[in-house]
Amino acid sequence: MSSYDKIYQVVRKIPRGKVATYGQIAGLAGLPRQARLVGYALHNTPTGSDIPWHRVINAKGEISEYGDDQWTEYHRSLLESEGVVFNKNGKIFLKTFRWLPGEND
């Protein structure tokens, strides 16, 4: 199984209304300290796939900048449609919305 496949397998497990960080996904996929690789994998998610890429955010609780404000707003709208709440600074409160595997799975 490729590294990307391992990453996609973990990301598919993130439930609706929850988020995970790039580093968290890397660790769960058996790829510690490979957060950047998670970003690359998600950037290359096949079009039309069932991978909920939008549920992965950075360790600060923010959507990583893509250099395209419309894409960032789209990402935010997908999360908000699932009940994820952002504070006035655009951050997600990880203590509330972070996915913890095994908890309510």
Backbone torsions as a table, in degrees:
resi	resn	phi	psi	omega
1	MET	NA	132.5	-179.2
2	SER	-74.0	163.9	177.0
3	SER	-59.5	-41.4	179.1
4	TYR	-61.9	-42.2	179.4
5	ASP	-62.4	-40.1	177.9
6	LYS	-62.3	-42.7	179.5
7	ILE	-63.9	-48.6	-179.0
8	TYR	-61.4	-37.0	179.7
9	GLN	-61.8	-41.2	179.4
10	VAL	-71.2	-45.6	-177.2
11	VAL	-60.5	-35.3	178.4
12	ARG	-61.3	-22.0	-177.6
13	LYS	-83.6	-14.4	-178.3
14	ILE	-67.2	120.3	-177.7
15	PRO	-73.5	157.1	174.7
16	ARG	-53.9	135.2	178.7
17	GLY	84.5	5.3	178.0
18	LYS	-125.1	160.4	177.9
19	VAL	-132.2	163.0	173.7
20	ALA	-139.0	157.3	179.1
21	THR	-92.8	160.7	178.4
22	TYR	-56.8	-45.1	179.5
23	GLY	-64.4	-38.8	177.8
24	GLN	-61.5	-45.5	179.3
25	ILE	-62.9	-42.9	179.2
26	ALA	-58.2	-46.9	-179.9
27	GLY	-62.1	-45.2	-179.5
28	LEU	-66.8	-25.8	179.0
29	ALA	-86.5	2.3	-178.7
30	GLY	77.3	25.4	-178.7
31	LEU	-126.4	60.6	-175.0
32	PRO	-56.5	145.1	179.0
33	ARG	60.0	29.3	179.7
34	GLN	-118.7	36.2	-178.3
35	ALA	-56.0	-38.8	-179.6
36	ARG	-62.9	-37.3	177.6
37	LEU	-62.6	-37.3	176.4
38	VAL	-60.8	-44.0	177.3
39	GLY	-59.1	-43.9	178.5
40	TYR	-62.4	-43.9	-178.9
41	ALA	-61.7	-44.7	-178.5
42	LEU	-68.5	-34.6	176.1
43	HIS	-62.6	-29.0	-178.3
44	ASN	-101.7	19.9	178.0
45	THR	-58.4	129.8	-179.7
46	PRO	-59.6	136.7	178.3
47	THR	-58.2	134.2	178.2
48	GLY	80.2	8.3	-178.6
49	SER	-77.1	169.7	178.8
50	ASP	-95.4	16.1	-177.8
51	ILE	-83.0	117.4	-178.6
52	PRO	-79.9	65.7	-176.9
53	TRP	-53.2	-30.7	-174.8
54	HIS	-68.6	-13.0	-179.4
55	ARG	-85.7	3.9	179.5
56	VAL	-108.0	126.4	-176.9
57	ILE	-131.3	177.0	-179.3
58	ASN	-83.9	171.1	-175.0
59	ALA	-65.9	-16.4	177.3
60	LYS	-82.8	-5.1	-176.8
61	GLY	84.0	23.3	-177.9
62	GLU	-119.2	159.3	170.4
63	ILE	-75.9	129.2	178.6
64	SER	-68.6	141.4	-178.7
65	GLU	-70.6	134.1	178.8
66	TYR	-105.0	-3.8	-175.9
67	GLY	83.3	6.0	-178.3
68	ASP	-137.2	106.9	-176.7
69	ASP	-60.2	-35.2	179.5
70	GLN	-65.1	-38.8	179.3
71	TRP	-66.9	-41.8	178.7
72	THR	-62.5	-42.1	177.7
73	GLU	-65.4	-37.1	176.8
74	TYR	-62.7	-45.8	178.4
75	HIS	-58.0	-46.9	179.5
76	ARG	-62.5	-42.5	-178.5
77	SER	-64.1	-35.8	176.8
78	LEU	-63.2	-43.9	179.4
79	LEU	-67.0	-43.8	179.6
80	GLU	-62.8	-34.4	179.3
81	SER	-66.3	-18.3	177.5
82	GLU	-97.2	2.7	178.0
83	GLY	95.7	3.9	177.1
84	VAL	-74.7	133.0	-175.4
85	VAL	-108.8	136.7	176.2
86	PHE	-105.4	145.1	174.3
87	ASN	-82.9	-179.0	-175.7
88	LYS	-63.8	-18.0	178.4
89	ASN	-96.4	8.1	177.5
90	GLY	81.2	18.6	179.7
91	LYS	-105.4	152.2	176.0
92	ILE	-100.5	134.3	178.8
93	PHE	-76.2	102.0	-173.3
94	LEU	-63.8	-30.0	179.3
95	LYS	-62.9	-25.1	179.9
96	THR	-94.7	-42.5	-169.4
97	PHE	-106.2	-5.4	179.9
98	ARG	-69.7	134.2	175.5
99	TRP	-74.6	128.9	174.9
100	LEU	-116.8	105.1	-177.8
101	PRO	-51.8	138.1	-179.2
102	GLY	92.0	-16.2	179.1
103	GLU	-97.3	112.8	-179.9
104	ASN	61.6	28.5	177.2
105	ASP	-77.1	NA	NA
